[in-house]
Amino acid sequence: MHRTVAIQRNNKIQCIDMRQRIAVIGGGPAGLTFARVLHRHGHPVTVFERDPSPGARPPGGTLDLHENLGQLALDKAGLLAEFQALSRPEGQAMRILDVDGTVLRDWRPRPDDRANPEIDRGQLRDLLLGPLDVQWGRGVTEVGPGTRDGVPVRFADGRQETFDLVVGADGAWSRVRPAVSSATPHYTGVTVVETSLDDVDTRHPDLARLIGDGSMAVYGMNRALVAQRNSGGHVKVYAQFRAPLDWHTNLERHMGLNRRAGLDLADAEAVRSSLLALFDGWAAPVLDLLRHGTAFVHRPLYVLPVSHTWAHVPGVTLLGDAAHLMPPLGVGANLAMLEGAELAESVASAPAPGDLDEAVRAFEEQMWARAGRWAKITTAGLERLVSPDPAEALALFDELQPS
Ligand SMILES: Cc1cc2nc3c(=O)[nH]c(=O)nc-3n(C[C@H](O)[C@H](O)[C@H](O)COP(=O)(O)OP(=O)(O)OC[C@H]3O[C@@H](n4cnc5c(N)ncnc54)[C@H](O)[C@@H]3O)c2cc1C
């Protein structure tokens, strides 16, 4: 790709940088992987992130990065060896219990198994950030429409900048998406309430043993409790249940609980006690995950329509959850990262600036096909994991897990 052109001005030869002005909106797995791979190819790129700083909010739980998805993306970024040093292969272990606490499956990886090791989201973010130019506290409000000068991006701070390519990697509630598509996420009917435990090996050794080295899941009728080890003895617990979106406004009507009053989601003790009532009858050690949990975060699960596509718009594209939000069954971040890496490679290898749009168009076709397949798999998977028949979840585990 020709990066510069030489022109003569005032009897002097000047070199003009012909590289495209590229903006990434969102510094999650998709945006940072895109920027990091582009940076590796020597192309300048700026990431605009709404959060005021990297530590502005808890980074979230653990991610398993698959050999053929997230790890492939890290390889393209030149970061695979560093990932392998940080990640937890033993975290692939998976245990399934029934609601009485009986262990039904206890799968452990071989010592050399590196198919899906776990890494804390915060560690992954720091790994990807490296030398990148990230402008923190630059929330985007609107993108486009494009003009001959490029695509305008408007920021919450009132500023506006113009780019040749705007990559929307700004997650589920993307502000870039409306520039290419009118689709909006809809509720799946499943809500997650997340809590966490710290220092589990010393403070809750019984729970540490129950969870094992990786994840533990208990499936009941239209309910599930999943606990996942992060590094440093931190455990995230996800209480999942089928419920209307406004379940918390009337627990008697919506959840069949003997409580007429609405639930204040900001009141941790009230949420804990409602969850204990919702999971009433489950084995005491399993419920201890809720009894000892600290903060509770309400996360109703939303998705975009399966196989979401759009008519190509020059100068704007989407990656990751912004393009194909799907149920969280272990692939969203993986897809987001691989897409980021692939788009960056396509952009970097476009032979001339005029070929950029064709490169993006070809990338979109590839992304839509793969994401569409995964959206179908994860949508069907959620139906089986949080279902009226807990045997469905066990059957799904047996179909997917290597023996
Ligand atoms: C409970 C749970 C567990 C999950 N577990 C897994 C797992 O094990 N494996 C897996 O692969 N996936 C998992 N996922 C899915 C995964 O989290 C997402 O698919 C992934 O984070 C998507 O990455 P992204 O970069 O597209 O979006 P995000 O991670 O959402 O990042 C978007 C970024 O954009 C920023 N942003 C948002 N709006 C703006 C704006 N207007 N302007 C500027 N910046 C903005 C945000 O602050 C954020 O930093 C899980 C999801 C959930 C909810």
The ligand as an ORCA input file, in Angstrom:
! r2SCAN-3c Opt
* xyz 0 1
  C     -22.456    -12.314     31.766
  C     -21.697    -12.393     30.469
  C     -20.712    -13.360     30.290
  C     -20.026    -13.470     29.072
  N     -19.069    -14.432     28.917
  C     -18.403    -14.539     27.738
  C     -17.376    -15.533     27.551
  O     -17.046    -16.322     28.434
  N     -16.763    -15.601     26.340
  C     -17.083    -14.750     25.312
  O     -16.487    -14.853     24.222
  N     -18.036    -13.798     25.466
  C     -18.694    -13.668     26.647
  N     -19.656    -12.705     26.805
  C     -19.962    -11.810     25.685
  C     -18.934    -10.689     25.627
  O     -18.898     -9.995     26.847
  C     -19.265     -9.706     24.517
  O     -19.678    -10.365     23.362
  C     -18.020     -8.850     24.205
  O     -17.651     -8.094     25.338
  C     -18.282     -7.950     23.015
  O     -17.171     -7.133     22.803
  P     -17.337     -5.723     22.097
  O     -15.969     -5.126     22.071
  O     -18.093     -5.900     20.837
  O     -18.306     -4.879     23.052
  P     -18.116     -4.436     24.574
  O     -17.318     -5.422     25.336
  O     -19.491     -4.122     25.066
  O     -17.271     -3.095     24.481
  C     -17.846     -1.916     24.005
  C     -17.006     -0.737     24.465
  O     -17.535      0.451     23.877
  C     -17.671      1.474     24.846
  N     -18.777      2.328     24.420
  C     -20.114      2.060     24.494
  N     -20.818      3.067     23.974
  C     -19.919      4.011     23.566
  C     -20.033      5.281     22.943
  N     -21.249      5.788     22.639
  N     -18.903      5.966     22.661
  C     -17.673      5.455     22.949
  N     -17.502      4.256     23.549
  C     -18.614      3.539     23.845
  C     -17.956      0.710     26.140
  O     -17.639      1.494     27.272
  C     -17.039     -0.520     25.966
  O     -15.738     -0.255     26.436
  C     -20.340    -12.588     28.011
  C     -21.325    -11.599     28.197
  C     -21.996    -11.504     29.407
  C     -23.072    -10.445     29.580
*
